[in-house]
Structures are given as C-alpha cells and as structure tokens.
C-alpha cells in the first residue's frame, strides 16, 4: 500500500477545506507497506593513463564500504568527497511532474494534486509523491495556494488516474516479478475495491507515456487500459522428455522451455512485445480483452469515445507489428493510425455483455495520413483532434515538426474513415524571425480544451525556450501565451477551468509553479496574467540557492558559416546556443567552458533547469549548450538540412558556436571541454578527431562511434541509413548492408578520425543499451588505448541508453565533473 514518508520539502500552511479524495490519500499511510540511490561505490583512479574499466553494481541494502584503492592520494579523495556532497544537494531538488485539478462547491476555489519526483540514491529508484493544495482565486486578480503539510509517497505505484468527477481514484501497481497486477479503486476516505489480475489474463500495465493509455468511461463504471498480452505458451519438459499436457502451474518435476523468439519494441521495452487493449468492470473486477484488434497491431493511448447510437466505442492508436519491430522509444517515424472499436459492456449482475463487441473489427479512422496519435475529443464530442508526425514518417527522420488535425465524430450512423481530415496546424517549413516555428509536442493534457470548446492549451518547443501556446481548432490560429521576455522554459501542467497551472524554470532557477489567469474573454489575442505561486517544492538548500544566484544565462543567436547556394532558407538561418556563466566572470580570467551537445540528432536542448548542468556550472564552468541545425524547434527546413551530412554540418555548427563564443570574449580557447550523449557523443568523438587541438577534455555517454558496427546491432538500424544517406536512406535500408554501404557508414563515423585524437576522454556506458550497444563505446576506447590516448571507461551493467537510474546518473556526472576539473585548469 502507499505509505507516508517525510520528504525534503519545506511546507506552507494547510487548509481543512480540501477535496475528499485528499483525505483518502492521507489514509493510505495507515495501511501496511507493500514491497516497494547513493550506495558507496568503488573509487576510481583519476590518474591512470591506461584504459580503466569500472563495472558498477548495485549495493544491495546500501551497506557502506570503506574500500579505497591505496594509489589514490588524500587530496583526490577529499575532492571526490566534496564534489559528491555538492552533487547530492542538487540531486535532492524535487521536480514537478504532473498535476490534476478538481472542482469545488465554491466557484472561486478548486483543489489540485501534484505529482512530485525525487531520486532516492539509497534505493536506486525514483521516488514519487503526491502533494495536495486548495486553490483560492481572489477578487483582486490574485490566487492563494494552501498546501497540505506533507506530501504522500506513492510507494509501488505504477499509475494513478482520477475519474472524470474527481470522486474516484484508480491506483495501479505492476508486480516486480511474475505476480499479478493490482488495481485499487479509492473513494473519499478509503479503498472501495481491490483486484488482482493474474498474468494469464495480461501482463504489466503500460505506464511509459507512449503506449500508455488508461481511461475511465463517462459513468465511471469501466476502465479501458493497455497492458502486455499474456505470454505465449512455452513447451514443458520433464525427465521423460516433452510433456504434452504442460500447463502454467509450477511443478518441481518439470521445467519450461523458451519457445519461439519474438521481437520486442527495442530500447526501454526489453520483453515488451504486444501491448493490447483490456476493459475492467470496477464493480466486479471482471476483465475482458477487447476483440477486433489482431496481433498485427500493437496498441496504445486508448480513450473512451462518445457513444454512437448508444453503443460504446474505444479510440486508440495502432502501430503495425507484423513485420520487424524497430525501436520505438523517441522514434516518431514509426507509422501509426487512429482506430475505433466497439467496447465490451458489463451488465450489472449478469457478467459481460459481448453481443456487439465479439463481432467488432477495429476501423482505421485515419487511413489517408501516415501518422496519428494523442487522440482528444472536443468537449461536445463532435470532433476528434490528434497530433501527427507525418513529416517524420514520410521523410524517415526519427523526430521532426508535428502537425495538428481533426476529424468529425459521428453522433449517429456508422463509425468509419471520415470523408476528410482537416489540417488545423500544418508543418511549418521556414518560420520568420520570432514567429511560430511549428508544433513540437511530446505530450498532451488529458483535457486540453478551454470552456469555449475549441481552444486547446499545449506545450511546444519554441526554439531553445519551450512555450505554452493556444490553438483554435476552428481557425487554426496559434498564440504564444507564456511570457517570452526572459527566455525561460514553460510547460503546462493542467487547466483549472479557464486558468492554467504551469511550471517555469531556467538553467539558473529551479522549477516554480505559475498560475495563468485569462484577462477578458477567450480569443487568439487574449492576454494572460501570470502569477507566482509559493510552493514547497521551490525550496532547496541555501548552498544551491546561493550558487544558482551567482549564475546568469542567455540564448545566443549564431550565424552559420559557408552558406551554399542550394541551401534552403530555413537552413541558412542562425542557430541558437544557451550560454550559462558566472555573473562575476572577469573577462581577463575566463572560466573554463564546457560545450554540451544533445542527442538525436533531431532533439533539442532547452532553457529549462537541469540538475546535472547546474552542478557543472557550480564547479566554476561556463556552459555552451548548442542547438545545431537539425534540432527540433526551428522549422522543418533547418531540421531536414542535416540528414546525409552528419559528421560534417553538425560538427561545423558546433565549431562555429565555439568560435563565436571565443570571438565575443565569452570563452578562453585554451580551456574548452566537450560533453555529449548518443548523437551528442557522436559529435563529441567527431570533434576531438576533426579538431584535435581545440579540446582539453571530453566526456561521452553511450556515444555513436562506429555506424558500420551500430547498423548490425542497434534496435534502430534504419537510423544509420537515414542520417548517413539522407532521405534516400529510408528506401536503401536493409538488414544486410553491402560492402559499399558499410564503407560509407564507417567514413561518416568518429572512429574514421581516431588517428588524430589527442584529447583525454571519459566514457560512460550502459551495458543494457539497445539503441547504441556498449560495443560502440568499448571499441572506440580500446582504439584510443592502443594509440596511448588517456581515457577512462565506466560501465553501468544495469543501465540502458539514458543512464538515468539515480545511482548511475549520480556517479556519471560526478565523474564528469572530476574529469573536467582535472584537465581544465
């Protein structure tokens, strides 16, 4: 069950007027606790000139160890200890991950629940808690948030979804092993229903943010959700050989074989093969798999649709899965469509009514467009809005500029493909200076509409600074409503009627809650008044606050060099770089500079708060965080200019940004380091090979070092073709590359330039990385060792591509800080 844990928050006053469900949440702490990251690590030599491979393992139980290699001097140990304490203080800063608002009996008041995230280094897990608040809107255009005294930790909770009325709360707990999945229905003061669904019905419920879909129906009697299909039967053997009547029961005299191998969905989805649709009756706990959806589709993002002629429907996203399953994490170039299917209904006391549902076949609602996801119905149920990554699917780029569309939903008649898909916001090719650069959305609110029923509130990348925008789905008008004068990062958390609860941060300020109030009536030109909200989560240690207060940042506009005639207008525009520095920097004695490069390459570095970046800044480094051409947030022409030119155009853009910083007196050319992960690691290792005199140190996290090796081992081999060849690489992709193709892939790889590398380089590698397998980094590091170039390797045996488990992330950036301090004197 959930248990009460006192977290590192400073709380404000608390009101007794709160939604009854908050009382329910508080009571969770009284129930038995269910089974639910700094364990001391081996100390790694910082002075060895040979390849040092350190395999980090979980310290079970967090038992301290005093082991320290005798070769490490006292001064080095002291620095290691000092930096780890500082990083711990930044690590403890909580994040604001999600929010829900609920109506109150008072028109001027409402209630909210916030999900707060905080890493636990001891348990090596990400702690989640719920913090509740009473919101009071005052007549003088101000707002007061009255917070509960303590957050409630959600131990063992996979997902939590309030019902439409706010009177029920669904809590889902996936098992850590082969046990059942637990569903709990909470009421105003306690658990009302509790069900355990065995693995013979389905596996774990998806809570990944992509396949994930959990939806209450309108009368709050049924829940639709996405879970892993039950495992296929495995052959059973005993001492006499094959057992014909093998079953799932455990028998000490027999064992299960492996059966046929089946592909999964790649990086972060190891073992996840077939997400499927299920519906639960919350009164009986009966669960039925939705029929009409074959195994040729993997499904996700399910939502209840308005009934058609009294029949319930589900709308969901389907991805073809009958061929090779290429990695889907962060890969929006996988074709998908919206489908509708009859939903099973449950008759009170009579079990499941399968009548229409058994004969149902899923209907493709968007056959004329290559991508459709994030389905949202308008409040009146007349139309269905969705996002599309058709520019990604059609070109081959793993991520690109989005578009927004809508279709009519029939109130009566037959559900089928619409006569027309209406383009609400098209792909923006080349934005004018300061204007809307196109849609770049990684999520939608579950209820994104204002009260007029046609204005959506979204978060979208706007260059390097994420913004909150409104979109009128009738006119297509897009308006930026978050302030843009400070270059801060804005993200919408939820709507409170026609008000907005948002989070704002910057590279030098921790996340803060903001409350946006509409001034006047809803319109594209409406003004919004943004109010500061005093929140317990906005507090951190005095040391961190003091260090952050000493920093400043700006977003630099940097003209690109060597613009050729055939370059598109969008690709000829300046790039952006976020520059973070000390306010007291002496122009005659500049701080060392760390150049930070994002992965992708079709991703973006944002002007939001980053604990790891703040830690590096606090060590006395300036940061130059470069958004080279190919990044999201700058229009489609700039993005599509990079494929076919990786290792050249992106490298040139980074060198141009560095030269710009040096020319402006922002950086000392003799004290520059470079840091990147994934494609950012590709650029890092390219830069130290192509510009060997420029960098005094480098660090690469799961870097792409050899495309010719990656193409045969990655979950996204198509990425290698597209980025190396350009758009024609999409049709060239094959599982059996030719000699000529392998030669070209090698020539575009960092390892091609390894003979010129001189820079001491730190490698941080996840052994379970399916995106850029560990062999890529190991091969490059061994080649450096062979050349006598100083380097160090740390392998995290249980980490995937992101190296984001709390202990691994902590140790990773601690070593990066130490490595750069050693060489950037």
C-alpha positions, 0 to 999 in steps of 0.5 A: 500500500502507499505509505507516508514518508517525510520528504525534503520539502519545506511546507506552507500552511494547510487548509481543512477545506480540501477535496475528499479524495485528499483525505483518502490519500492521507489514509493510505499511510495507515495501511501496511507497506507493500514491497516497494540511490547513493550506495558507496561505490568503488573509487576510481583512479583519476590518474591512470593513463591506461584504459580503466574499466569500472563495472558498477553494481548495485549495493544491495541494502546500501551497506557502506564500504570503506574500500579505497584503492591505496594509489589514490592520494588524500587530496583526490579523495577529499575532492571526490568527497566534496564534489559528491556532497555538492552533487547530492544537494542538487540531486535532492531538488524535487521536480514537478511532474504532473498535476490534476485539478478538481472542482469545488462547491465554491466557484472561486476555489478548486483543489489540485494534486501534484505529482512530485519526483525525487531520486532516492540514491539509497534505493536506486529508484525514483521516488514519487509523491503526491502533494495536495493544495486548495486553490483560492482565486481572489477578487483582486486578480490574485490566487492563494495556494494552501498546501497540505503539510506533507506530501504522500509517497506513492510507494509501488505505484505504477499509475494513478488516474482520477475519474472524470468527477474527481470522486474516484481514484484508480491506483495501479501497481505492476508486480516486480516479478511474475505476480499479478497486477493490482488495481485499487479503486479509492473513494473519499476516505478509503479503498472501495475495491481491490483486484488482482489480475493474474498474468494469464489474463495480461501482463504489466500495465503500460505506464511509459507515456507512449503506449500508455493509455488508461481511461475511465468511461463517462459513468465511471463504471469501466476502465479501458487500459493497455497492458502486455498480452499474456505470454505465449505458451512455452513447451514443458519438459520433464525427465521423460522428455516433452510433456504434452499436457504442460500447463502454467502451474509450477511443478518441481518435476518439470521445467519450461522451455523458451519457445519461439523468439519474438521481437520486442519494441527495442530500447526501454521495452526489453520483453515488451512485445504486444501491448493490447487493449483490456476493459475492467468492470470496477464493480466486479473486477471482471476483465475482458480483452477487447476483440477486433484488434489482431496481433498485427497491431500493437496498441496504445493511448486508448480513450473512451469515445462518445457513444454512437447510437448508444453503443460504446466505442474505444479510440486508440492508436495502432502501430503495425507489428507484423513485420520487424519491430524497430525501436520505438522509444523517441522514434516518431517515424514509426507509422501509426493510425487512429482506430475505433472499436466497439467496447465490451459492456458489463451488465450489472449482475449478469457478467459481460455483455459481448453481443456487439463487441465479439463481432467488432473489427477495429476501423482505421479512422485515419487511413489517408495520413501516415501518422496519428496519435494523442487522440482528444475529443472536443468537449461536445464530442463532435470532433476528434483532434490528434497530433501527427508526425507525418513529416517524420514518417514520410521523410524517415527522420526519427523526430521532426515538426508535428502537425495538428488535425481533426476529424468529425465524430459521428453522433449517429450512423456508422463509425468509419474513415471520415470523408476528410481530415482537416489540417488545423496546424500544418508543418511549418517549413521556414518560420520568420524571425520570432514567429511560430516555428511549428508544433513540437509536442511530446505530450498532451493534457488529458483535457486540453480544451478551454470552456469555449470548446475549441481552444486547446492549451499545449506545450511546444518547443519554441526554439531553445525556450519551450512555450505554452501556446493556444490553438483554435481548432476552428481557425487554426490560429496559434498564440504564444501565451507564456511570457517570452521576455526572459527566455525561460522554459514553460510547460503546462501542467493542467487547466483549472477551468479557464486558468492554467497551472504551469511550471517555469524554470531556467538553467539558473532557477529551479522549477516554480509553479505559475498560475495563468489567469485569462484577462477578458474573454477567450480569443487568439489575442487574449492576454494572460496574467501570470502569477507566482505561486509559493510552493514547497517544492521551490525550496532547496538548500541555501548552498544551491540557492546561493550558487544558482544566484551567482549564475546568469544565462542567455540564448545566443543567436549564431550565424552559420558559416559557408552558406551554399547556394542550394541551401534552403532558407530555413537552413541558412538561418542562425542557430541558437546556443544557451550560454550559462556563466558566472555573473562575476566572470572577469573577462581577463580570467575566463572560466573554463567552458564546457560545450554540451551537445544533445542527442538525436540528432533531431532533439533539442536542448532547452532553457529549462533547469537541469540538475546535472548542468547546474552542478557543472556550472557550480564547479566554476564552468561556463556552459555552451549548450548548442542547438545545431541545425537539425534540432527540433524547434526551428522549422522543418527546413533547418531540421531536414538540412542535416540528414546525409551530412552528419559528421560534417554540418553538425560538427561545423555548427558546433565549431562555429558556436565555439568560435563565436563564443571565443570571438565575443570574449565569452570563452578562453580557447585554451580551456574548452571541454566537450560533453555529449550523449548518443548523437551528442557523443557522436559529435563529441568523438567527431570533434576531438578527431576533426579538431584535435587541438581545440579540446582539453577534455571530453566526456561521452555517454553511450556515444555513436562511434562506429555506424558500420558496427551500430547498423548490425546491432542497434534496435534502430538500424534504419537510423544509420541509413537515414542520417548517413544517406539522407532521405534516400536512406529510408528506401536503401535500408536493409538488414544486410548492408553491402560492402559499399554501404558499410564503407560509407557508414564507417567514413561518416563515423568518429572512429574514421578520425581516431588517428588524430585524437589527442584529447583525454576522454571519459566514457560512460556506458550502459551495458543494457543499451539497445539503441547504441550497444556498449560495443560502440563505446568499448571499441572506440576506447580500446582504439584510443588505448592502443594509440596511448590516448588517456581515457577512462571507461565506466560501465553501468551493467544495469543501465540502458541508453539514458543512464538515468537510474539515480545511482548511475546518473549520480556517479556519471556526472560526478565523474564528469565533473572530476574529469573536467576539473582535472584537465581544465585548469 
